[in-house]
Amino acid sequence: MTRKQKKLLIRIIVSAVLFAGGLFLPHEPEQFSVMWFVRLAVFLAAYLTAGYDILWKAVRNIARGQVFDENFLMAIASIGAMIIGEYSEGAAVMIFYQVGELFQALAVGKSRKSIADMMDINPESANVERDGEVLEVEPDEVEIGETIVVKPGEKVPLDGVVVFGSSGLDTAALTGESALRDVTVGDEIFSGSVNANGLLKIQVTKPYSDSTVSKILELVENSSESKAKTESFITRFARVYTPIVVGSAVLLAVIPSLIFGNWSDWIYRALTFLVVSCPCALVISVPLSYFGGIGAAAKRGIMIKGANYLETLAKAKIFVFDKTGTLTKGSFSVSEIRPDEKSELSENELLNLCAAAEKISNHPIARSIVKAAEGIEIPTAENAEEIAGFGVRAIIDGKEILAGNARFMVKEGIFGNDSEEFNGGNSPGTVVFCAADGKYAGCISVSDTPKDNAKEALAELDRLCNAKKIMLTGDRQSAAEDIAQKLGIDEVRAQLLPDGKVKAVEEIFAEKPNDSALAFVGDGMNDAPSLARADVGIAMGALGSDAAIEAADVVLMNDNIGSIPLAVRISAKTRRIVIQNIVFALAVKAAVLILSALGFANMWAAVFADVGVSVLAILNAMRTLSIKE
């Protein structure tokens, strides 16, 4: 509880004690008697102790031209009650309203704490080595290439590569995962992590402004700026609704009084009407629900950029997945080497040619082939070039070597247009074909494996929202279908060039029903265009990935595909709670408004319809913070 909240609690307790004392005083019907003055003074003290700040806000907002808000309604209703002699009810309105405000502050504070834990990743300083000394400087003063020293227990202030030492890193603030991540010389390291045990020296690879911690802080700070459609509607609704009910209350006080007389009774009804009509329950609980949902997600390493994306995710019925690195581990290994009989190459010779050509590529499949050739002397490649979406061309020992997919072989005239006979047989893995001087030399099969929890995560999506699951990949059809069958994917689109994925997303987008949303899940780098095009872009394993944080709407910092159904559950529960609060608040208010206009509801019923409903809606909204794994 903050200092401000403690002060409010003390004020509420003091005013409640005064209020209770006023109730026990004898009710003296004669005005201006001693007991009447004592009773008035006690209730007035309770009223002002609880609500002096509300009265001041109402006056200040009126001076600024912001008349119709909850402060104005509370001030008018409570002052009016005092004027017509309902001192206890006027004081009660203000006290219970402040109780609701305290509940709101506590609920927001609890949600903010979840996000504040994420914000605590910001390092205050960096220890940088300069001229043989270790100097403590601001993180944004450290330049790329400099070496920083991180002692056990300290936060890593900047992104870089370990050049000395080994340790375990606590990345819970970034990923939500409590297990330590072991790092040693040569490993990439991200700012915001906490060095758990060993001394580390890190060579900085990014300025602070582009570091992981800076990107995450920017994302979190901006998350509250994007309102959900429901939230925006409630804001607009309150702006129109409040002036209407104030006008209705004035009419209720004046017109019946002119017709039937009894001004005091009709003014009391109008004041009751005003208290009931305050839209606090909606104005407070709806944004609080979304704020709580974002906080619950952040606590688990799921960064949602705004309430609008949280709301859209609840409507997602179509999930489009990239394959490599998203559904699969992306750690390939050579499973089979098949030289062509006509080439007279041995398995090692074919592996050598492919490894020499693929050495220039950073693609996971290329790296797996180079790794398989370790221990064998790899010849030097000349004039090597990588052709995106196809493969690699290089000159090796005077021969032009081509290594790539079947499309590459067709494009270069190695295969005919019907390349089924060269499709790698029945191998479920990815096949890299090789040609030497225009003649087919053989192929190498490289296998990837699904992520351990991918099948369970997709099954959970089915259970949650009957999701249609589509996989997009540049891999060949048979390899893609093998993975799809293992994971329970509904539809596969394979052999796609980089721009083919975006076109596929466009086609799926055009076919989807109007009442559902499309979510694209990718690794955040080459999938950035598709992430941006989807209704909701979900970036997997985006730790340190600028492209993911920029393009995606939801960022899974922990690379855990199981976080996708969890994010859907959080969004669905948040949406249910928002709808519950809207229906409940409007139903109760409508009923009590009618009863108050007819004279069947007094100020106490109005207090419940306003403050009671607000408190109940806030308590319901707080349930968004308690999503079970």
Secondary structure, DSSP 8 states (H G I E B T S, - for coil): --HHHHHHHHHHHHHHHHHHHHHHS----STTSHHHHHHHHHHHHHHHHHHHHHHHHHHHHHHTT--SSHHHHHHHHHHHHHHTT-HHHHHHHHHHHHHHHHHHHHHHHHHHHHHHHHHTT--S-EEEEETTEEEEE-GGG--TT-EEEE-TT-B--S-EEEEE--EEEE-HHHHS--S-EEE-TT-EE-TT-EE-SS-EEEEE-S-GGGSHHHHHHHHHHHTTTS--HHHHHHHHHHHHHHHHHHHHHHHHHHHHHHHH--HHHHHHHHHHHHHHH-THHHHHHHHHHHHHHHHHHHHTTEEE--HHHHHHHTTEEEEEEEIIIIIB----EEEEEEE-GGGT--HHHHHHHHHHHHTT--SHHHHHHHHHTTTS----EEEEEEETTTEEEEEETTEEEEEE-HHHHHHTTSS-S--GGGS-TT--SEEEEEEETTEEEEEEEEE--B-TTHHHHHHHHHHHH--EEEEE-SS-HHHHHHHHHHHT-SEEE-S--HHHHHHHHHHHHHHS-TTSEEEEEE-SSTTHHHHHHSSEEEEES-TT-HHHHHH-SEEETT--TTHHHHHHHHHHHHHHHHHHHHHHHHHHHHHHHHHHHHT---HHHHHIIIIIHHHHHHHHHGGGG----
